[in-house]
């Protein structure tokens, strides 16, 4: 998990206490003026802009990523491919047999 957080958010000396954040319903992330804003995405395509390393690490730990293509749905592509190929094949065969 540490490598994933470093890849997305960068390196930091901070050792985050995620348990404290999760147990506090009123926890507020403090913006860091030295941290460049990062946009992260979830599986549903939602976007969140993060303004501190701690906030970024928390979201990265929760499965958010900085690359939308990480959520490429291979099963959906395979399903559509397997659905379309037989239809196209049948269309071609009926056209050729009528000629």
Secondary structure as UniProt FT lines:
FT   HELIX           2..9
FT   HELIX           18..23
FT   TURN            25..26
FT   TURN            33..34
FT   STRAND          38..41
FT   TURN            43..44
FT   STRAND          47..50
FT   HELIX           53..61
FT   TURN            62..63
FT   HELIX           68..71
FT   HELIX           74..98
//
